[in-house]
Amino acid sequence: MPFDGLQCDYTRTLTLPPATPVTVDVGINFATNWVAVVQNVGDNEVTGISIATLPLGGIAEPLVVLTEALPLAAGLAYPGIRGCQEPVLKLRMVFVSPGGTIITINASGR
């Protein structure tokens, strides 16, 4: 559901194949304050999440491997990934699930 006044309003559901890294670029659209939440809506756990920001769109900062709250079991959501006073064009996210699963990504910001 879109909200008025948001620079970033992103929702996507995708299937992670078994043991294959999947890269997703989430459009933050230069929102200054933003949050992205990942929910595992499938049956198997997510064991790897890495993130990088693309401040101007073309060049990504180095990937940072997240370790908190992993593995992400089926039915759980990863704590919000936030940018505070950090306007970026995109948030790059890389996911790994050994058994394969389905995730939903929601992001919003102003």
Secondary structure as the mmCIF struct_conf table of DSSP 4:
data_model
#
loop_
_struct_conf.conf_type_id
_struct_conf.id
_struct_conf.beg_label_comp_id
_struct_conf.beg_label_asym_id
_struct_conf.beg_label_seq_id
_struct_conf.end_label_comp_id
_struct_conf.end_label_asym_id
_struct_conf.end_label_seq_id
TURN_TY1_P TURN_TY1_P1 ASP A 4 GLY A 5
BEND BEND1 GLN A 7 GLN A 7
STRN STRN1 CYS A 8 LEU A 16
HELX_LH_PP_P HELX_LH_PP_P1 PRO A 17 PRO A 17
TURN_TY1_P TURN_TY1_P2 PRO A 18 ALA A 19
STRN STRN2 VAL A 22 GLY A 27
TURN_TY1_P TURN_TY1_P3 ASN A 29 PHE A 30
BEND BEND2 THR A 32 ASN A 33
STRN STRN3 TRP A 34 ASN A 40
BEND BEND3 GLY A 42 ASN A 44
STRN STRN4 VAL A 46 VAL A 46
STRN STRN5 GLY A 48 LEU A 54
BEND BEND4 PRO A 55 ILE A 59
HELX_LH_PP_P HELX_LH_PP_P2 ALA A 60 LEU A 63
STRN STRN6 VAL A 64 LEU A 66
TURN_TY1_P TURN_TY1_P4 GLU A 68 ALA A 69
BEND BEND5 PRO A 71 PRO A 71
STRN STRN7 LEU A 72 LEU A 72
TURN_TY1_P TURN_TY1_P5 ALA A 74 GLY A 75
STRN STRN8 ALA A 77 GLY A 83
BEND BEND6 CYS A 84 GLN A 85
BEND BEND7 LEU A 89 LEU A 89
STRN STRN9 LYS A 90 VAL A 96
TURN_TY1_P TURN_TY1_P6 PRO A 98 GLY A 99
STRN STRN10 THR A 101 GLY A 109
#
